[in-house]
Amino acid sequence: MRKILSSVVNRRKFLKSSLLGTGFVFSGNVFPGLINVNTHTASFESADRSEGIFPFYPYIDDYNFGEFIPKDQGGKFVQMELIGSEDDRRIAEIVKNGLLRKNLGNPADWSIFEKTELEKSVWFNRFYYLPSFARLYYLDKNKSHLEPMMEILTNWIKENPPSGPSKSKYNWFDMQVAWRSINLSWCYYLGKDGLTNTDKELIYNLQGEHAKILMKDFGHKELNEFNHQSHGALAILYLALLFPSLPESQMLLQTGLKIIKHHVDHAFYNDGGNVEQMFGYYPFMTSIIRDAYLLCLANNEGDPQHSIPLMKKMYVFLSEIAQPDNTVPAINDSYEETITFIIPTLTKIIGKENLPELKRTTIFRDSQIGVIRSAEDSQESWYINLNAAKLIGSHDHAGRLAFNVWHNNKAILVDSGCCNYDNHLLVDWYRTSEAHNTVLIDGKSDFATSQKDVQWVAKRYTENVIKQLDVGENYKFCRMVSPENDETNNGVRWTRDIVLIIDKYLIVHDFFESDSEHTYDTIFRFADIKVSQSKSGNRLMIDSGEKLILMPASRRNSETVTLKNDFLGSHAKNIKTPTSVYHFKEDGNLHTAFLLKAVDNNSEIEKIKFSQIDDGIRCELKLVDEYNQNLKATFVNDNVETQSFILTLE
């Protein structure tokens, strides 16, 4: 049975050990002006402090800390802006060369950004960067790696006493406490052979203070499905299992297990998607479930097998939505997180022989996300991601019936992505409808996400839906619908069809059902590639390193096109890339279609015939290529009881 200490260090003793610190204070590095302090020599005996089993040692050689534990998206954006890397040696070098001093001043003001750049403020105070020093010590066995780590920690404790007074409003609250608990656990267990007893006592006592606040913040709140709560539960399990001598350890364990079980059961759809619809967050949330499993398994607590079915679904979800560069699509408030590191860890836990079968083309009906891929042996490689926008508001953008397209491993059409949450562009641009591959009806963007002075609006469920995914012999067809009662549609029922034909031709067909006059702006958001308008009309020439063409095919050839540059969030940088807007006006129903295909000197489209038929629309493409074939694609309206899409090749 665990040895439980009869009492926890009181605040006076805690502050005394914190203020006296470790003696690792030296000029010319992290805080060159910090006054040297005397070494506190209080004893720290292993018999007085029980330790748990740290289950992550097998991963230390192969993974940088930030690779093994993906960040929340707020932290990731700041990480990439300030450091631009997850490489531990690079992180340690930048921190030692004055990152904190340059940003926080000397002496350090740990709350300096709270009122102006909150995400940057919490990034510094969550200690994302401290485990990098501990991992370098673990690999090199050089104690000099631990000196800046302890210097930073000692300085922080002096300026941020857990019971005040403190200038900070947020440093002892919510995710800040959770992240610090986890990061300090890694510092302790990776560095413990090189840390003095004083260092270990300082960290242990600080973890005790974190335990109290985690229980207060997360332990007594109503269960929900928000990622902050599941992350808080993971931090609670870290403390309960790795620092079992803490007086609250049994309560911590019960609380952490209860919360994690709730999130395993309720925070993910049956198809594996997360109920928050956050794709960049998904590797982070996967790591929460994975690491809770590993902690419980190693320390013989809880029922870790309860998580295995979910981790199998996570493996499938991440693998099937992944873009050709092995990143998740930057849909909603998301960074392009890689799956390169999280998938092998899931594979190791699940076992290769137990991995579920993966599909190249699929629909996640609960998440309302679809993926179309060309055949594995196709001469051309296509990836199309389809997002109905089941949720809009909070972290979720207003890109209804949006889609992303990659061709031959190059991004062509993309959502605008996201930016650092401190940046005003988040609400001014990225969350609005016009930042996505969608359609504005009567120029109307989603009202809630277009309020320039509101960063976090309430999220709402929509009736936008992926209605159908059909894989035929020579095509892959998807239909999405946004109903007329959606406020953004102004009474128009909008059907969007996307079909990939013989892995060469991508057609986007929109049908707008209305009995009145409306305008329609069809938006195509391009990646960081070259786009120019053809001299022969409204065709767009695309250069991604290879040549493609985007061709409109309206019934009356009445569209006009505008080509401009708008913001794109790309790997934490806000750049401007091409956007085309095709403008239509119609009194009554309207069908439009666009063709996207690769072109070369030997293959060109002679013409597109676009004709109305009784039960839908037929888009006839006469192709002049090595096969001299005609292609006819027929899109049939929903109100007709027949096949939605018919393809004939002649």
C-alpha positions as CSV (number, residue, x, y, z in Angstrom):
1,M,0.0,0.0,0.0
2,R,1.2,3.4,-0.8
3,K,2.9,5.4,1.9
4,I,1.0,8.5,2.5
5,L,2.6,11.4,4.3
6,S,0.7,12.6,7.3
7,S,0.8,16.2,6.2
8,V,1.7,18.3,3.2
9,V,4.2,21.1,3.3
10,N,2.5,24.2,4.5
11,R,2.7,27.4,2.5
12,R,5.5,28.9,4.6
13,K,7.7,25.9,4.1
14,F,6.8,25.7,0.5
15,L,7.7,29.3,-0.1
16,K,10.9,29.0,1.9
17,S,12.1,26.1,-0.2
18,S,11.0,27.9,-3.3
19,L,12.7,31.1,-2.5
20,L,16.0,29.5,-1.4
21,G,15.9,27.4,-4.6
22,T,18.7,25.3,-5.9
23,G,21.7,27.4,-6.2
24,F,21.7,26.9,-10.0
25,V,21.8,30.6,-10.8
26,F,24.4,31.8,-13.2
27,S,24.8,35.0,-15.3
28,G,24.8,35.1,-19.1
29,N,22.1,32.6,-19.7
30,V,18.4,32.6,-19.0
31,F,18.1,35.4,-16.4
32,P,21.5,37.0,-16.2
33,G,20.5,39.6,-13.7
34,L,18.9,37.2,-11.2
35,I,20.4,37.6,-7.7
36,N,22.2,34.5,-6.6
37,V,20.5,32.6,-3.8
38,N,21.9,30.2,-1.2
39,T,21.5,26.5,-1.7
40,H,18.8,25.0,0.4
41,T,20.1,21.7,1.8
42,A,16.9,20.1,3.2
43,S,17.1,16.4,2.9
44,F,15.0,14.5,0.4
45,E,15.0,10.8,1.0
46,S,13.4,8.3,-1.3
47,A,11.9,6.6,1.7
48,D,10.0,9.8,2.5
49,R,8.7,10.2,-1.1
50,S,7.2,7.2,-2.9
51,E,7.5,7.1,-6.6
52,G,5.3,5.5,-9.2
53,I,6.3,3.8,-12.4
54,F,7.0,6.3,-15.3
55,P,5.8,4.5,-18.4
56,F,7.3,6.8,-21.0
57,Y,11.0,5.8,-20.8
58,P,10.7,3.5,-23.9
59,Y,9.8,6.5,-26.1
60,I,12.5,8.9,-25.0
61,D,15.2,7.9,-27.5
62,D,12.9,8.1,-30.5
63,Y,10.7,11.2,-29.8
64,N,11.3,14.8,-28.9
65,F,9.0,15.7,-26.0
66,G,6.7,17.9,-28.2
67,E,6.5,15.1,-30.8
68,F,5.4,12.5,-28.2
69,I,3.0,14.9,-26.5
70,P,1.3,17.1,-29.1
71,K,0.2,20.5,-27.9
72,D,-3.2,22.1,-27.6
73,Q,-3.6,24.4,-30.6
74,G,-3.2,27.7,-28.6
75,G,0.1,26.4,-27.4
76,K,1.2,25.0,-30.8
77,F,0.7,28.3,-32.6
78,V,2.8,30.2,-30.1
79,Q,5.4,27.4,-30.0
80,M,5.9,27.7,-33.8
81,E,5.9,31.5,-33.8
82,L,8.5,31.8,-30.9
83,I,10.6,28.7,-31.6
84,G,9.5,27.2,-34.9
85,S,10.4,23.6,-33.8
86,E,9.7,20.7,-31.5
87,D,13.3,19.6,-31.6
88,D,14.5,19.5,-27.9
89,R,18.0,20.6,-28.7
90,R,16.8,23.5,-30.7
91,I,14.3,24.5,-28.0
92,A,16.9,24.3,-25.2
93,E,19.4,26.4,-27.3
94,I,16.8,29.2,-28.0
95,V,15.7,29.3,-24.4
96,K,19.3,29.4,-23.1
97,N,20.1,32.2,-25.6
98,G,17.6,34.5,-23.9
99,L,14.1,33.7,-25.2
100,L,12.5,34.4,-21.8
101,R,14.6,37.4,-21.1
102,K,13.8,39.0,-24.4
103,N,10.0,38.5,-23.9
104,L,9.5,38.7,-20.2
105,G,12.2,41.2,-19.3
106,N,14.9,41.1,-16.6
107,P,13.8,40.4,-13.9
108,A,11.1,38.3,-15.5
109,D,7.5,39.5,-15.4
110,W,5.6,36.3,-15.9
111,S,2.2,38.1,-16.4
112,I,3.5,40.7,-18.8
113,F,1.3,39.5,-21.7
114,E,-1.9,38.5,-19.8
115,K,-3.9,41.6,-20.9
116,T,-2.6,41.8,-24.5
117,E,-1.5,38.3,-25.7
118,L,-3.1,35.7,-23.4
119,E,-2.0,32.7,-25.4
120,K,1.6,33.8,-25.3
121,S,1.3,34.5,-21.6
122,V,0.1,31.0,-20.8
123,W,2.7,29.4,-23.2
124,F,5.5,30.8,-21.0
125,N,3.7,29.8,-17.8
126,R,2.8,26.2,-18.8
127,F,6.5,25.2,-19.1
128,Y,6.1,23.5,-22.5
129,Y,9.9,24.0,-22.9
130,L,11.2,22.7,-19.6
131,P,11.0,18.9,-20.4
132,S,13.4,19.5,-23.3
133,F,16.2,20.2,-20.8
134,A,15.4,17.1,-18.8
135,R,15.3,14.9,-22.0
136,L,18.7,16.2,-23.0
137,Y,20.1,15.3,-19.6
138,Y,18.4,11.8,-19.8
139,L,20.1,11.3,-23.2
140,D,23.5,12.9,-22.5
141,K,23.8,12.4,-18.7
142,N,25.2,16.0,-18.6
143,K,24.0,17.8,-15.5
144,S,24.5,21.2,-17.2
145,H,21.2,20.6,-19.1
146,L,19.4,20.7,-15.7
147,E,20.8,24.0,-14.5
148,P,18.7,26.4,-16.7
149,M,15.7,24.2,-16.1
150,M,16.0,24.6,-12.3
151,E,16.9,28.3,-12.6
152,I,13.7,29.0,-14.6
153,L,11.6,27.0,-12.2
154,T,13.1,28.7,-9.1
155,N,12.5,32.2,-10.6
156,W,8.9,31.3,-11.6
157,I,8.0,30.0,-8.1
158,K,9.3,33.2,-6.4
159,E,7.1,35.3,-8.7
160,N,4.0,33.1,-8.7
161,P,3.3,31.8,-5.1
162,P,0.3,29.5,-5.3
163,S,-1.6,31.3,-2.5
164,G,-0.7,34.8,-3.6
165,P,-0.2,37.6,-3.8
166,S,0.4,37.3,-7.5
167,K,0.1,39.7,-10.4
168,S,-1.3,36.9,-12.5
169,K,-4.9,36.1,-13.0
170,Y,-4.4,32.9,-14.9
171,N,-1.2,31.2,-13.8
172,W,-2.9,29.1,-11.1
173,F,-6.0,28.3,-13.1
174,D,-7.2,25.6,-15.5
175,M,-5.0,24.3,-18.2
176,Q,-1.9,26.2,-16.9
177,V,-1.9,24.0,-13.8
178,A,-2.6,20.9,-15.8
179,W,0.2,21.5,-18.3
180,R,2.7,22.4,-15.6
181,S,1.9,19.3,-13.6
182,I,2.6,17.1,-16.6
183,N,5.7,19.0,-17.8
184,L,7.1,19.0,-14.2
185,S,6.5,15.3,-14.0
186,W,8.7,14.7,-17.1
187,C,11.3,17.1,-15.6
188,Y,11.4,15.1,-12.4
189,Y,11.5,11.6,-13.9
190,L,13.9,12.3,-16.7
191,G,16.2,14.4,-14.6
192,K,16.0,12.7,-11.2
193,D,19.4,11.0,-11.4
194,G,21.0,14.4,-11.9
195,L,18.8,16.5,-9.6
196,T,19.9,17.2,-6.1
197,N,17.6,16.3,-3.2
198,T,16.8,20.0,-2.9
199,D,15.7,20.1,-6.6
200,K,13.5,17.1,-6.2
201,E,11.9,18.4,-3.0
202,L,11.2,21.7,-4.8
203,I,9.4,19.9,-7.7
204,Y,7.6,17.5,-5.3
205,N,6.3,20.3,-3.1
206,L,5.2,22.3,-6.2
207,Q,3.4,19.2,-7.5
208,G,1.5,19.1,-4.2
209,E,0.3,22.6,-4.6
210,H,-0.8,21.8,-8.2
211,A,-2.7,18.8,-6.9
212,K,-4.9,20.9,-4.6
213,I,-5.7,23.3,-7.4
214,L,-6.4,20.6,-10.0
215,M,-8.9,19.0,-7.6
216,K,-10.5,22.4,-7.0
217,D,-10.7,23.3,-10.7
218,F,-11.5,20.0,-12.3
219,G,-12.3,17.6,-9.5
220,H,-15.7,19.1,-8.4
221,K,-17.0,20.4,-11.7
222,E,-19.8,18.8,-13.6
223,L,-18.6,16.3,-16.2
224,N,-18.4,17.7,-19.7
225,E,-16.8,16.8,-23.0
226,F,-14.4,19.8,-23.2
227,N,-10.7,19.0,-23.9
228,H,-9.6,21.1,-20.9
229,Q,-11.3,18.7,-18.6
230,S,-9.9,15.6,-20.0
231,H,-6.4,17.2,-20.0
232,G,-6.9,18.2,-16.4
233,A,-7.9,14.6,-15.6
234,L,-4.6,13.3,-17.2
235,A,-2.6,15.8,-15.1
236,I,-4.5,14.5,-12.0
237,L,-3.5,10.9,-12.9
238,Y,0.1,12.0,-13.4
239,L,0.1,13.3,-9.8
240,A,-1.8,10.4,-8.3
241,L,0.3,7.7,-9.9
242,L,3.8,9.2,-10.1
243,F,3.7,11.1,-6.8
244,P,1.7,8.7,-4.7
245,S,2.9,10.1,-1.4
246,L,0.9,13.2,-1.9
247,P,-1.9,13.2,0.8
248,E,-4.6,13.6,-1.9
249,S,-3.3,10.7,-4.1
250,Q,-6.3,8.4,-3.5
251,M,-8.8,11.1,-4.2
252,L,-6.7,12.3,-7.2
253,L,-6.8,8.7,-8.6
254,Q,-10.5,8.3,-8.2
255,T,-11.2,11.7,-9.7
256,G,-8.9,11.3,-12.6
257,L,-10.2,7.8,-13.5
258,K,-13.8,9.1,-13.3
259,I,-13.2,12.0,-15.7
260,I,-11.1,10.0,-18.2
261,K,-13.8,7.3,-18.3
262,H,-16.5,9.9,-19.0
263,H,-14.4,11.4,-21.9
264,V,-13.7,7.9,-23.4
265,D,-17.4,7.2,-23.3
266,H,-18.9,10.6,-24.3
267,A,-16.3,13.0,-25.8
268,F,-16.0,11.0,-29.1
269,Y,-18.5,10.0,-31.7
270,N,-19.0,6.4,-32.5
271,D,-17.1,7.0,-35.8
272,G,-14.0,8.1,-33.7
273,G,-14.4,11.8,-34.3
274,N,-14.3,14.3,-31.4
275,V,-17.5,16.1,-30.5
276,E,-15.6,19.4,-30.5
277,Q,-14.9,19.0,-34.3
278,M,-11.3,20.1,-33.8
279,F,-9.0,18.4,-36.2
280,G,-5.7,20.0,-35.2
281,Y,-6.6,19.2,-31.6
282,Y,-7.2,15.5,-32.4
283,P,-3.5,14.3,-32.0
284,F,-3.4,16.2,-28.6
285,M,-6.7,14.5,-27.4
286,T,-5.5,11.1,-28.7
287,S,-2.3,11.5,-26.5
288,I,-4.5,12.2,-23.5
289,I,-6.3,8.9,-23.8
290,R,-3.1,7.1,-24.7
291,D,-1.1,8.4,-21.8
292,A,-3.9,7.8,-19.3
293,Y,-3.9,4.2,-20.5
294,L,-0.1,3.9,-20.2
295,L,0.0,5.4,-16.7
296,C,-2.8,3.1,-15.4
297,L,-1.3,0.0,-17.1
298,A,2.2,0.6,-15.7
299,N,0.9,1.3,-12.2
300,N,-1.8,-1.4,-12.0
301,E,-4.7,1.0,-11.5
302,G,-8.0,1.5,-13.1
303,D,-9.3,-0.3,-16.1
304,P,-6.9,0.8,-19.0
305,Q,-8.4,-1.8,-21.4
306,H,-11.5,0.3,-21.4
307,S,-9.6,2.8,-23.7
308,I,-8.5,0.2,-26.3
309,P,-11.6,0.4,-28.5
310,L,-11.5,4.1,-28.6
311,M,-7.8,4.1,-29.5
312,K,-8.6,1.8,-32.4
313,K,-11.1,4.3,-33.7
314,M,-8.6,7.1,-33.2
315,Y,-6.1,5.2,-35.2
316,V,-8.6,4.9,-38.0
317,F,-9.9,8.5,-37.8
318,L,-6.4,10.0,-37.9
319,S,-5.1,7.6,-40.7
320,E,-8.1,8.2,-42.9
321,I,-8.5,12.0,-42.6
322,A,-4.7,12.6,-42.9
323,Q,-3.6,14.7,-45.8
324,P,-0.9,13.4,-48.2
325,D,1.8,15.0,-46.1
326,N,0.6,13.1,-43.0
327,T,-0.9,16.2,-41.4
328,V,-4.5,16.7,-40.2
329,P,-6.5,19.2,-42.3
330,A,-6.5,22.7,-40.8
331,I,-10.2,22.8,-40.4
332,N,-11.6,25.0,-37.7
333,D,-9.1,26.4,-35.1
334,S,-6.4,24.0,-36.1
335,Y,-2.7,23.8,-36.8
336,E,-1.5,21.3,-39.4
337,E,-0.5,18.8,-36.8
338,T,1.4,15.8,-38.0
339,I,0.2,12.2,-37.3
340,T,3.7,10.8,-38.0
341,F,4.5,10.4,-34.3
342,I,1.1,9.6,-32.8
343,I,0.2,6.8,-35.2
344,P,3.3,4.6,-34.3
345,T,2.6,4.9,-30.6
346,L,-1.0,3.8,-31.1
347,T,0.2,0.9,-33.3
348,K,2.6,-0.2,-30.6
349,I,-0.2,-0.2,-28.0
350,I,-2.9,-1.8,-30.1
351,G,-0.6,-4.3,-31.9
352,K,-0.1,-4.5,-35.6
353,E,-2.1,-7.7,-35.8
354,N,-5.1,-5.9,-34.2
355,L,-5.1,-2.8,-36.3
356,P,-8.5,-2.1,-38.0
357,E,-8.6,-2.0,-41.8
358,L,-8.3,1.4,-43.4
359,K,-10.4,2.8,-46.3
360,R,-9.2,5.2,-48.9
361,T,-12.6,6.7,-49.5
362,T,-15.0,7.0,-46.6
363,I,-17.5,9.1,-44.7
364,F,-17.6,9.7,-40.9
365,R,-21.3,10.1,-40.5
366,D,-21.3,11.2,-36.9
367,S,-18.6,13.8,-37.5
368,Q,-20.0,14.7,-40.9
369,I,-16.5,14.5,-42.5
370,G,-15.8,12.7,-45.8
371,V,-12.6,11.7,-47.6
372,I,-12.2,10.8,-51.3
373,R,-8.9,9.4,-52.5
374,S,-7.9,8.1,-55.9
375,A,-6.9,4.5,-56.3
376,E,-3.5,3.7,-54.8
377,D,-2.1,2.7,-58.2
378,S,-3.6,5.6,-60.0
379,Q,-1.4,7.7,-62.4
380,E,-2.8,10.8,-60.7
381,S,-3.1,11.1,-56.9
382,W,-6.1,13.0,-55.5
383,Y,-7.2,13.7,-52.0
384,I,-10.5,15.5,-51.3
385,N,-11.7,16.3,-47.8
386,L,-15.3,17.2,-47.3
387,N,-16.7,19.1,-44.3
388,A,-20.4,19.7,-43.9
389,A,-19.9,22.0,-40.9
390,K,-22.0,20.1,-38.4
391,L,-20.9,22.7,-35.7
392,I,-20.4,26.4,-36.1
393,G,-19.2,28.8,-33.4
394,S,-16.6,28.6,-30.6
395,H,-13.6,26.9,-32.2
396,D,-15.6,25.9,-35.3
397,H,-15.6,27.9,-38.4
398,A,-18.4,28.9,-40.8
399,G,-17.2,26.9,-43.8
400,R,-20.4,25.0,-44.6
401,L,-20.2,22.4,-47.4
402,A,-16.5,23.2,-47.7
403,F,-13.9,21.0,-49.2
404,N,-10.1,20.8,-49.6
405,V,-8.3,19.3,-52.6
406,W,-4.7,17.9,-53.1
407,H,-3.4,16.8,-56.4
408,N,-0.2,14.7,-56.7
409,N,0.7,15.5,-53.1
410,K,0.4,19.2,-53.5
411,A,-2.3,21.3,-51.8
412,I,-4.5,23.1,-54.3
413,L,-7.8,24.2,-52.6
414,V,-7.7,24.6,-48.9
415,D,-9.6,26.3,-46.1
416,S,-7.9,29.4,-44.8
417,G,-6.8,27.5,-41.7
418,C,-6.2,29.4,-38.5
419,C,-3.8,31.7,-36.7
420,N,-2.5,32.4,-33.2
421,Y,-5.6,33.0,-31.0
422,D,-4.2,36.3,-29.9
423,N,-4.3,37.6,-33.5
424,H,-7.3,39.7,-34.4
425,L,-7.4,37.9,-37.8
426,L,-8.9,35.0,-36.0
427,V,-12.3,36.8,-35.7
428,D,-11.8,39.3,-38.5
429,W,-11.1,36.6,-41.1
430,Y,-10.4,33.0,-40.3
431,R,-13.7,32.0,-38.7
432,T,-15.9,33.8,-41.3
433,S,-17.7,32.1,-44.1
434,E,-15.7,33.9,-46.9
435,A,-12.5,32.3,-45.6
436,H,-13.6,28.9,-46.9
437,N,-14.4,27.0,-50.1
438,T,-18.1,27.6,-49.7
439,V,-20.8,29.8,-51.3
440,L,-22.1,33.1,-50.0
441,I,-25.8,33.5,-50.8
442,D,-26.7,37.2,-51.2
443,G,-23.3,38.0,-49.9
444,K,-24.2,36.7,-46.4
445,S,-21.6,35.3,-44.1
446,D,-22.4,33.5,-40.9
447,F,-23.6,36.1,-38.4
448,A,-22.1,34.7,-35.2
449,T,-18.7,34.0,-36.6
450,S,-18.6,37.4,-38.3
451,Q,-18.8,39.6,-35.2
452,K,-15.4,41.3,-35.2
453,D,-15.4,42.1,-31.5
454,V,-16.4,38.7,-30.2
455,Q,-13.7,36.0,-29.9
456,W,-15.7,33.2,-28.5
457,V,-19.3,32.8,-29.7
458,A,-21.7,30.1,-28.6
459,K,-21.5,27.1,-30.9
460,R,-24.6,25.7,-32.6
461,Y,-25.5,22.5,-34.3
462,T,-26.5,22.9,-37.9
463,E,-28.5,20.6,-40.3
464,N,-25.7,20.7,-42.8
465,V,-25.2,17.1,-43.8
466,I,-23.1,14.7,-46.0
467,K,-26.1,13.0,-47.4
468,Q,-24.4,10.4,-49.7
469,L,-21.1,8.8,-50.6
470,D,-21.2,6.5,-53.6
471,V,-18.2,4.7,-55.0
472,G,-18.8,3.4,-58.6
473,E,-16.6,1.6,-61.1
474,N,-15.2,4.8,-62.6
475,Y,-16.1,7.5,-60.0
476,K,-16.4,8.5,-56.4
477,F,-19.4,10.7,-55.7
478,C,-20.3,12.7,-52.6
479,R,-23.4,14.9,-52.0
480,M,-23.7,17.5,-49.2
481,V,-26.8,19.5,-48.4
482,S,-27.4,22.8,-46.5
483,P,-31.1,23.3,-45.9
484,E,-33.2,26.3,-46.6
485,N,-33.9,27.0,-42.9
486,D,-30.2,27.7,-42.3
487,E,-30.2,31.4,-41.6
488,T,-27.1,32.0,-43.8
489,N,-28.9,30.5,-46.8
490,N,-31.7,33.1,-47.0
491,G,-34.3,30.5,-47.8
492,V,-32.3,28.7,-50.5
493,R,-31.8,24.9,-50.3
494,W,-28.2,24.3,-51.4
495,T,-27.0,20.9,-52.7
496,R,-23.3,20.4,-53.4
497,D,-22.0,17.4,-55.3
498,I,-18.3,16.6,-55.7
499,V,-17.3,13.7,-57.9
500,L,-13.9,12.4,-58.9
501,I,-14.1,10.6,-62.3
502,I,-11.6,8.0,-63.5
503,D,-9.1,9.6,-61.0
504,K,-8.5,12.4,-63.6
505,Y,-11.5,14.9,-63.5
506,L,-12.9,16.6,-60.4
507,I,-16.3,18.2,-60.8
508,V,-18.0,20.5,-58.3
509,H,-21.7,20.8,-58.9
510,D,-24.0,23.2,-56.9
511,F,-27.8,23.3,-57.1
512,F,-29.6,26.2,-55.5
513,E,-33.3,25.7,-55.1
514,S,-35.4,28.9,-54.8
515,D,-38.5,30.6,-56.1
516,S,-37.0,34.1,-55.9
517,E,-33.9,36.1,-57.0
518,H,-30.6,35.6,-55.3
519,T,-26.9,36.2,-55.9
520,Y,-24.4,33.4,-55.4
521,D,-20.6,33.8,-54.8
522,T,-18.8,30.5,-55.2
523,I,-15.4,30.8,-53.4
524,F,-12.3,28.8,-54.2
525,R,-9.4,29.3,-51.7
526,F,-6.1,28.3,-53.1
527,A,-2.9,27.1,-51.3
528,D,0.4,29.0,-51.7
529,I,0.5,28.4,-55.5
530,K,0.2,30.5,-58.6
531,V,-3.2,31.2,-60.1
532,S,-4.0,33.3,-63.2
533,Q,-7.0,34.0,-65.3
534,S,-7.1,32.7,-68.8
535,K,-7.3,35.2,-71.6
536,S,-10.0,33.1,-73.2
537,G,-12.6,33.6,-70.4
538,N,-13.2,32.7,-66.8
539,R,-11.0,29.7,-66.7
540,L,-8.2,29.8,-64.1
541,M,-4.8,28.4,-64.8
542,I,-3.1,26.8,-61.7
543,D,0.6,26.2,-61.3
544,S,1.5,24.0,-58.3
545,G,4.6,22.8,-59.9
546,E,2.3,21.0,-62.2
547,K,-0.4,22.6,-64.4
548,L,-4.1,22.4,-63.7
549,I,-7.1,24.2,-64.9
550,L,-10.4,25.3,-63.2
551,M,-13.2,25.7,-65.6
552,P,-16.7,27.0,-64.9
553,A,-19.7,25.5,-66.8
554,S,-22.8,27.6,-66.0
555,R,-25.9,27.1,-68.0
556,R,-25.9,30.6,-69.4
557,N,-22.2,31.4,-69.1
558,S,-23.3,34.4,-67.1
559,E,-20.8,34.2,-64.3
560,T,-18.1,36.7,-63.6
561,V,-14.9,36.0,-61.7
562,T,-12.8,38.0,-59.4
563,L,-9.2,36.9,-58.5
564,K,-7.7,38.4,-55.4
565,N,-5.4,37.5,-52.5
566,D,-6.6,36.7,-49.0
567,F,-5.0,35.4,-45.8
568,L,-4.0,31.8,-45.3
569,G,-2.8,30.4,-42.0
570,S,0.1,28.1,-42.9
571,H,2.2,26.6,-40.2
572,A,1.7,29.5,-37.8
573,K,2.4,32.1,-40.5
574,N,-0.2,34.4,-42.0
575,I,0.4,34.7,-45.7
576,K,-1.7,35.8,-48.6
577,T,-2.7,33.4,-51.3
578,P,-5.1,33.5,-54.3
579,T,-8.8,33.5,-53.9
580,S,-11.3,33.3,-56.8
581,V,-14.9,34.3,-56.4
582,Y,-17.4,33.3,-59.2
583,H,-20.5,35.5,-59.1
584,F,-23.9,34.4,-60.3
585,K,-27.4,35.9,-60.2
586,E,-30.6,34.0,-60.8
587,D,-34.3,34.3,-60.3
588,G,-35.4,30.7,-59.4
589,N,-33.4,27.5,-59.4
590,L,-29.7,27.6,-60.5
591,H,-27.2,24.9,-61.4
592,T,-23.5,25.6,-61.6
593,A,-20.6,23.3,-62.2
594,F,-16.8,23.5,-62.2
595,L,-14.2,21.2,-63.6
596,L,-10.7,20.8,-62.1
597,K,-8.2,18.8,-64.0
598,A,-4.5,18.5,-64.8
599,V,-3.4,19.7,-68.3
600,D,-0.4,19.3,-70.5
601,N,0.4,19.9,-74.1
602,N,-1.2,16.7,-75.3
603,S,-4.5,16.9,-73.5
604,E,-7.1,19.8,-73.5
605,I,-10.8,20.1,-73.1
606,E,-12.4,21.3,-76.3
607,K,-15.6,22.4,-74.8
608,I,-18.1,21.9,-72.0
609,K,-21.7,21.4,-72.8
610,F,-24.1,22.2,-69.9
611,S,-27.7,21.4,-70.4
612,Q,-30.8,21.1,-68.2
613,I,-32.8,17.9,-68.2
614,D,-36.1,17.1,-66.5
615,D,-34.8,15.6,-63.4
616,G,-31.5,17.3,-62.9
617,I,-28.6,18.7,-64.8
618,R,-26.3,17.1,-67.3
619,C,-22.7,18.4,-67.7
620,E,-21.2,17.0,-70.9
621,L,-17.5,17.2,-71.2
622,K,-16.0,16.4,-74.6
623,L,-12.4,15.4,-74.1
624,V,-9.7,15.2,-76.7
625,D,-7.0,12.9,-75.3
626,E,-5.3,9.7,-76.1
627,Y,-8.6,7.8,-75.8
628,N,-10.6,10.4,-77.7
629,Q,-13.5,9.7,-75.3
630,N,-16.7,11.6,-74.4
631,L,-17.7,11.8,-70.8
632,K,-21.2,12.6,-69.7
633,A,-22.0,13.3,-66.0
634,T,-25.6,13.6,-64.9
635,F,-26.5,15.0,-61.5
636,V,-30.1,14.2,-60.4
637,N,-32.1,16.3,-57.9
638,D,-33.0,14.9,-54.5
639,N,-36.7,15.1,-55.2
640,V,-36.5,12.5,-57.9
641,E,-36.4,8.9,-56.8
642,T,-33.5,7.7,-58.8
643,Q,-29.7,7.5,-58.7
644,S,-28.2,10.9,-57.7
645,F,-25.3,10.6,-60.1
646,I,-25.0,8.9,-63.5
647,L,-21.7,8.6,-65.4
648,T,-21.4,7.4,-69.0
649,L,-18.1,7.1,-70.9
650,E,-18.2,6.8,-74.7
